[in-house]
Each structure stands twice: as C-alpha cells, then as structure tokens.
Amino acid sequence: MKYFFAIAFSVLVVCNTSSQHNNTALKNEVLHTMKQATKFMVDKVSYQGGYVWTYLPDFSRRWGEMEAYKTMIWIQPPGTPSVGNLFLDAYHATGDEYYYQVALLTAGALIKSQHPSGGWHYMHDFAGEKSMKQWYETIGANGWRLEEFQHYYNNATFDDGGTIEAATLLLRLYVDKQDNSIKTALDKAIQFVLKSQYPNGGWPQRYPKTKKHPTKGVPDYTCNITFNDDVAEKNITFLLLCYNQFNDPAILEAIQKGMDNYIKMQLPMPQPGWAMQYTPEGKPSSARTYEPACISTGTTENNLYQLMYFYGLTGEKKFMARIPEAIDWLDNLHLPDSLIEENRTHPSFVEIGTNKPLYIHRRGSNATNGQYYADYHCKNTVCHYRSTRSIDIKSLRKSYNKLVSSNPQLFTANSILKTKQPFPHYFTCRYSKISDLNSRHIPTMEATAENVEKIISDLTNEGYWLTKLTAITNPYIGKAPKEITEGDYSTTRVGDKYDTSPYIDTNCKMKGISTGVFIKNMSLLIEYLTNN
C-alpha cells in the first residue's frame, strides 16, 4: 500500500510539473504573439497612429463603415479609439511599457483629430478639409443606405460611440499616469459632453449645431435628442467614470439630468414606450428616411434596463414607477407565430396612436433615385435594417421583480455615485462592441488553451490574422444617375453599381486585415493571461 501511494504521489508531482511547464510555455507564446501582432498594426497598418476597420493585405483599398482614403482614420468603433483601448488593456495585462507607449501614439492621433468643440467626427482625414469634402461628395454621397455620410456637417457626433470611446481612452491614460498633455484634450472632451446637453437632460446626435441637411423631404435630425445607438447611455456611463475620478458637481448634475430625461421622454399611456429620437421640445421625430417618427421597441427595451440601472445607482423609486406598464405594452406587441423569424418576436417600429407595426421598404436603385418608405405590409422589407427584433419579456420582468423585492440600501451602498470605486483595468471586452463589417462574422470564443493555440497558429509570419472579407463595397465610379437601373433592389443590401454602401458577399474570395478581428483575438489572449 505504501509503495502504491509513493508511485501515485510521484505521478501526481510529474503531471503537475508538466502541466505548469506547458502553461508557462503557452503564456510565453501568447506574449510573443501579442507583441508580434501589435508591432504589425503599429508599424505597418496605422496611419499617423490611427486605424480604419479593414484593409487589403497590399493596402490598395481600406474601409471604415465605408471605403476610406489612405489619409483617413476612423473614430467610429472599432476604429482608432477601440485599438487604443485594446493597447491599454494589453499594458495592464502584461506590464509591458511598450503597450502603454503605443496607446499614447494612438491617443496622439485622436488629439490631432479632435474637433475644436471637443468631440470627434465619425472619421478624420489628415489630408485636410478639402479632401474630406471630396470624400463626402463622392463615396459618401453615393452610399444609399448610409444617409449619415451623404452630407458634410463639419461637427462632432455621439453616434455609434466614437466620441465617447475616444474620450474614454484619454480618461484611462490620464488615470494611469496623470499625463497633463492628455488632460488638456480630456477636459475638452468632458466639456463637450456637458455643453452639448439640453436643459431637459438629453443629448443631440451631433454638436455643435450647424447647417441642416434634409434628406428627400425628411427633416434634418442631427440636433434632436437621441437614444438610438446608445447615445444617452454611453454619455452617462462616461460621465459616471469622470465623476468617480474627479468628484465634479457639474458632472454629477449632468448625470442626474441625463437619467431624469429617460423619465421625461417616456410616452404616456396607452403607449408608454420611447422613440429613438425626439425634438428638443420632446416630440418623437424621424431620423434617417428609414427611421420614421414612431415608437421603437428596441429603444424601449434598452431604456427599461437603463431605468433599472439608475435605480440600482440611486435607490430612487421614480426610475421604477412606470416600468411595469411599459413591459405590459411590449408584451402585447408580440407578433403572431406566422410572422416570427429567427426568434424576432416584435416589430421594430410601432405607429404612434394606432399601435400598428410599421415595416420599412425601398424602391429605386441608388442614392439619387432611391426612396425608403414605411407601411403596414410585412413582406419584402429591407434587409439591412430589421423591421422585427427579439424582445425578451421574461428577462425584463425577472430583472424588475428582483429589484423591487430587494432592499435598495444593499445595492446603493457601493454605488459609484456615493463611493469612489477602483478604476477598471480592462475595457475592450467589457465596454466595446467589436463588430466591424467583417469581424461580426467571426464567432466569439472562450479563452481555452485550445482556442488560444489556434489563434497563435493562425497568425501569419508577417504578424496579422488574415480574415475573409465578407463585407465589401463597390468602388466609386461617378455620381449616381437619376435613371433607375433595371432590377429589383428592394430587398438587397446594396443597390446598383453606383451604390457605395457596404454589402455582405458570402462568396467573396477577398481576404484582408480586420481591426475588429485583431481586437477580438488580442482580447482573448489577454483574457487567457489574466485567468492563468
């Protein structure tokens, strides 16, 4: 028996030693892969420290949400600030000063591209305003479905989180090392968020106000109070981080006004939901021509979770008061089984006054002759903007019931509004939605040794991950004509050959370098390091 245990113990020691050795070896490979991939991005891919979303391996073409000039960087995630936040995550995971320095380099590109008002535009062109206007008059103007790029405003935007992600990177860098060169740009960004807020607590999509650009008879929407694409949510999240760091009463006031605006904008019974946009006076408004003035079920679901979050921060019952009626209203909008596809249970848009679902269609073939419209017919809707979506009523009710049955003092005691919290080390996986037009088709993986080894083996000798480019665009070939091109483009993602909007081509054989895939893979490697 003693002999048996001696042998068993020896085997256990050998196995543990072998396991530790293998784990150490893999961690070293992870560190090497991270450094190699980062050096390639910094040395070969970046332009003056900034990035777009996707590149051909020979860099002959590149894209953000649309095709970009060589002199452009993209601010809109997962562009330049997303990469910078990833670099800072890598610094925190490894302690390697190199990653902090390349994060600073990326921040430098953002500081150069910061709008005088303190925010950021979707992209920046280092070749100057003349080049930017040319892009808008050509590639931008021809993007049929991307109406936000059809007019040059020369201001900054909260849309898609670009301004907030850029400002967050500056905040993180400043918190790490108290660099005053970063603080100047950070202060401008904070003031941009504060100055752009309306007295009622809402934020416009773009700021400062500038010349309005109606689109095919639909009023310009860029000055309207915006919930769409998480504008209010991201602004409040950023201000919470700033308040936690600086304890500034002006920031606290803006947070409180922003939270209260959710209550103010909830529509009265019998339709107690929210629109995606409102006029500054609080009336639901349209946005792009395929976003009519109506109630949005997706915005309503998001805002209900935000109200619960605000209750968790404050313990104030006003944030919970009208949640049950909104959940009941959503529940009653459940589509018939015959209309449910891919678990999309609810209409995206609901007509004000009638509660009827609205469905989005289009006719024509390009940005010049094409037109979007809404009606009550659920067939032949546009494919690039879902007319239906999945709403989880059970999850909403469960979250609400859990909160109301709990003592609010239990979850408000450590609220970031009341007690200074440790500043988070990692942001990329936690706060960023990494979904460029190609990386969204790459499945998210767990940080297992097997998956890590695959990511390491997939890195090319040059130092990048080669990705199938499922999303591509037609090159600009001239102004889109008024004449409608023969064919049916009502349910396609892209129109005729003049349409520069990106589209999904599952048969596309092109491969390239995806910023989103770089961030995804690096994030998984970082997760493996921090867990082992």
N, C-alpha and C positions, 0 to 999 in steps of 0.2 A: 504493500500500500504506500509506504514511504517512497519507494522507487517510482511508483506511478505518479505521485504528486510532484516529485522532483522533475520528472520528464515534462509533465503538464506545465509546470511553472516555467521551465526553460523555453518551451514552445511559445508560451504567452509573452515572455520577455522578447524573444526573437521577433514575433509578429508585431508587437507594439513598436519595437525599434525600427522595423522595416516600414511600418505604417508612418511613423514620424519622419523617417527619411524620405519616403515618397511624397508626403505632404510638403516637406520643406523644398524638395526638388520642384514640385509643381508650383509652389508660391514663387520660386525664383524664375520659373518660366513665365508666370503671369507678369511679374515685374518687368522682365525683359520685353515681353510682347507689348505691354502698355507703353513703355518708353519708345519702342520702335514705331508703333502706330502713331504716337503723339508727334514724334520728330517728323514723320512724313507729312502729317497735317500742317504742322507749323512751317516746315521748310519748303514743301512742295505745293501745298494746296492753298494756304492762306494768301490773301491779298492785303497788304499793309496791316496784317494782324486779324483780318476779318474773313468771314466764310459765307458761302451761299448754302444751298441744300444738296445739290447733286452735280457731279462733274463727269464728263467722259474721261477715260484714262489719259488721253493725249491733251486734255483741257481745251479742245477745239469748241466745245459747247458746254454750257453750265446753266443751272436753273436754281431759282428760288421757287416761289409759288408759280412764277412764270419764267421764261427764259431770261437770262441776265447778261449784261455786258461784262467783259473781263474786269473792268474797273469798279464793278459793283460788289458790295457785301450786303447780305440780307440780315435784317434785325429780327424780323418775324421768326418765332421758333419753328423749327430747330436750327436757327442760324447762329450768328456770331455770339450773342449772349448765352445761348444754350451751350455752345462749345466752351466758352469761358467758365461757366458754372461747373461743367464737367472737369475742366482742368483743376479747378479749386477743390472739387471732390477728390481728385486723384492726389492732390497735395496733402489733404487731410488723411487719406488712407495710407500714404507711403511715407510722409515726412520729407519727401524729396523736394528740395528747393526749386528744382527745375520746373516743376508743375506750377508753383506759385509765380515764377517769372513769366511763363507763357500765358498764364491767366492775366497777368499785368499787361502783357503785349496785346491780348485780346481787348482788355479794358481800354487800352490806348486807342484802338480802332473805334470803339464806341464813343469815347470822349471826343474824338475828331468828328464823328458823325452826329453828335448830339445837336438837336435843333436849338437855336438861340433861346427858345421858350423853356427849354429844359427837358423836353421829351424826345422821342425818336419817331421817325417815319418807318414804313414797312422795310425800306431798304435805303442804302446810301450809295451815291455814285461819286467816287473820288475824282472823276474827271470833271466834275462841276455841274452847275445847274443847267447849262446848255445841253450837255449830254443827257441829263436826267429828263429834260423836257422832250428831247428827241425820242427817248425810250417810251415815254407816255404817249407821244403822238404816233407811234408805230406799233410796237409789241403790245403795250398796254391798251391802246385804243381798240385793237383787234381781238382782245380777249372777251368773247361773247358773254360768258357766264361770270367773269371776274370784273364786275362793274366798278368795284372799288379802285381798280387800276386804270379806268378809262379817262380819268380827269386828274390833272396835276394841281394839287392844292398847296403844296409847299408849306405844310404844317406838320404837326406830330400827331400820333394816333395811339389810342389804347387798344385798338382792335387786335385780336389774336395774341395779346400779352407781350408784344415786343418791347414797349416802353417799360413795363413792369419787370420783365426778365432782365433787361439791361440795367435798370436801377438796382435790382436785387444783387446782381454781380458786384456793382460798385459798393453797395452796403456790406456785402460779405468781405470784400477785400479790405475795406476800411476797418471793420470789426477785427479782422485778423491782425493788422499791423499798424493801425492808426495813421495811415499814409495821408498827409494833408493834400497831396496832389489829387488823390481820389476824392477827398472830402468836398472839394470845391464843386466838382461835377455832381457828386451825390446830393449836395444841398440844392443845386439847381433842379435836379430830378424830383426831390421831395417837394419843393416849392411848386413845380409844375403840377403835381397831383393835387396840392392844396388849392392853387389858384384856379384850376380848371373846374373845381367842384361847384355845382349850382347851389344857391341858398337852400333849396329843399333837400340837398344831400346827394343828388345824382351826379353822374359824370357824362359828358358828351363822348361820342366816339372819337372825335378829333378836336384838337385845340392848338393854337388859338383860332377863333372864328375867322373865316376868310370867304372869298367869293363862292357863292353857291353854284352847284352844277346839277340841275335837274336832269333826270335820265328818262327820256321818252315819255314826258308828261308827268312822271312821278317826282314829287318834290325832293330836294336835297335833304338828306337825313343826318348828315355828319355832326350837326350841332345838337342832335336830340339825345335825351337821356337814354343810356344804353345798358341793358342787361346781357344782350347777346354776346356770345364768346367770352362770357365770364368777366366782362369789363369791371363791373362794380365789385364782384367777389375778389378779383385779383388786386384791385386797388386797396381794398380794405385789408387784405392779407399783408400786403407790403407795408401799409401804414401801421399795422399791428407790430410788425417786426421793427419798424423805426421807433415806435413809441416804447417798445420794450428796451431799446438801446439808449434812447435819448431823453425819455420821460418829458416830452414837449407837450404842454397843454394844447397848443394849436393842432397838433396831430391827433390828440385824444378827441378834441371837438369834431374834427373831420371824420374820425371813425364813428362817433356817435351819430352824426348827421347821416353818414352813409348807411348805417344799419337802420336808422329810422325811415330812410327813404324806401326801403323794402316794404314797410308797413303802409306808407303813403300811396305807393303805386299799385297796391293790390286792389283790383276792381271790386265793386260792390256786388252783392247778391243780385241776381241768381248766377252770376258768372265770376266767382271770386278767384280768378287766376291773374296772370301777368302777361303783358305784351313784351316783345323783345326790345322795343324802343317806345319812347314817349316824347312828345313835345316838351319843351322846358316848363310848360304850364301843366303837364301831367296827363295829356290826352294821348291814347295809343296812336302810334304812327307807323307808316310803312318805312322800309329801308331800301334795299335793292328791289328791283322790279319783281323779283320772285319771292319777296318777303312782304306780304300785304299788311295793312293795318288790321290787326286781329289779335286774338289771344293765342299764346304759344304754350302747348302742353309741356314741351321740354323745358322752357324757361320757368314755367310754374313748378315743375318737379324740382329743378335746381334751387329755386328761391325758397321752397319749403324747407329743404335741407339747410339752406343758409340761415333761415329764421331759427331753426333748432340749434344751429351752431351759435348764433348770437345769444340765445337763451342760456346755452352752456357757458358762455363767457360772462354773462351779466346776472343770470337768475331772474331777469325781468319778465313777468308773465305777458306783457304786451306782445312779445315776439311769438307767443304760442296761441294767442287768443283766437285767430281766425284760421289756424291750420286745419282743424277738422273739416270745416265747410269746404276748403279747397281740395282736400283729399277726396271727399264725397263727390265733389263736382268732377274731378278727374275720373273717379271710378265709374260714373255714369256715362263717360265718353268712350268706354271700351268698345272697340269695333266688333262687328259680327264676325264669327269664326270664319265665314267665307271670304272675308277681306284681310285676314291676318296672314302675313308672310314673314318668315324668318323671325317670329316672335315679336313683330312690330304691332303692338296692341292698340295704339291710339293714333288719331290724326295729329299731324304736327301743328296744323293751324285750325282755329275754330272761329267762325264768324261771330262778331260782336252783335248781340241782340237776338240771334236765331239759334245759337249753339250748333249750327251745321258745320260739318267738316269742310274745309277748303282744300282743293287739290291744285297743284301747280303744273302748268303745261307751257309749251312754247311752240311757236311757228316761225318759219323763215329758215335761213341757213347761216347767218353770221351776225356780227355785232352791228352792222349797218342796217340790214333789213329785218333782223330777227326781233321777236317780241315775246315776252313772258306774260302769262295771264293766269288768274285763278278762277275756278268754278267748282261745282259740286260733283263733278264726274271723276271717279277714282281710276279710270283706265287711261293708259298712255301718259302717265305723268313723267316729269323729267327724272333722269336717273342720277344726276349729280347733286340733287338736293331732295332728300327723302320727304315725301308727303305724309309718311307714317313713321312712328317711332315706338320703342319699347318703354313703357312706364310701369315700374314695379310698385303697385299699390300696396301689396302686403308689406314690403320693406318700409314704405313710408309710414304705414300705421304702426308697425313694430317699433320703429325709431321714436315716433311721437309718444306711444304708450310707455315706453321705457323711461323717457324723460319725465313725463308728468307723474309717474309713480315713484320718482326718486326725490330725495331731499336736495334741493338746489345748492345748499351750502356744501355738499360733498364735492360737486364739480366746479363750483366757482371759487373755492378756497385758493386753488392754484392757477386761477385764470391769468392769462398774460396781461390783462387789464389791471390786475391787482398786485401781482407778484412778478418781479423780474425773473425771466426764465433763461436757462442756458441757451446760447445762440446755437441753432442746429448746425452740425458739421456737414451734412450731406443734403443736397438739394435736387440733384438731377433726376433721380428716380422718384423722389417724394413730391416734387412740386412741378415738374415739367411734363408736358405731354409730347413725347417724341413721336411725331407722326408726319414726317415729310412724305411726299407722294410715292416714295419707294419703300421707305423703312416701315411703313404701316403694314406692308405685306410680309414682313419678316416676323415670325412668331416670337413672342416673349418667352424666354427660357429661364428655368431655375438655375441658381448658381451651384450646380453639382460639379464634381470633379470631371465627370464625363463631358458635360456641356462646355466646361472651361477648356478642356483638352481639344475639343472640336474647334472652338473659337481660335485657339492658338494655332492649330494646324491650318485653318482657313486663311490666315494672314499671308499675303503674298510676300515674296522675297524683298520687294520694294518697300513694303510696310503698310499696305492698305488691304481692306476687305473688299473684294470685287463683288458687286451686287447687281443682280438682274434689274434693269431699269424698266419696270412695268409701266411707269408713268412717263410719257414723253409729250412733246408739243410739235406742232407744225412750225417750221421757221417762218418768219415774217417775209412775205413776198409782195407786199403792196397794200394799199388801202382797200378794205373790204368793199365790194361793189354793192350798189342798191339792188341789182337784179338778183333774184333768188336762184341759187344753184339747184339744179334738178336733184331730187332725192328727198328722203324723209329723215329729218334731223330732230324730230320731236322727242325722241327717247334716247338719243345718243349723248355721250359725254362731251363730244366736240362737234362743231358744225362742219362747214366746208373747208377747203384747203386754206382759206384766209384766216380761219379761227385759230388764234394763238393760245387758247386755253389748254391746260394740260389734260390728257386723257389716258385712260388705262388701256394698254395694249398687251394682253396676256401672251400674244405670240411674238412680242418684240424680242429680238435676239441681242439687243444692245446691252452692254454691261458697263458699269461705272462705279464711281466712288460716292457713297451716300453719307452725308454728315449725320443723318439720323441713325444709320446703322453703326457708324463709328461710336456715337454716344451710347447706343444700346449695348454694344459689345463691351465697351470700356466700363459701363455701369455694372455689367455682370461680373467683370473681372474685379472691380472694386468691391462688390458685394462679397465675392469669394474671399478676398483678402481680409476683409473686416470680420468675417464669420469663422475664419480658420487660424 
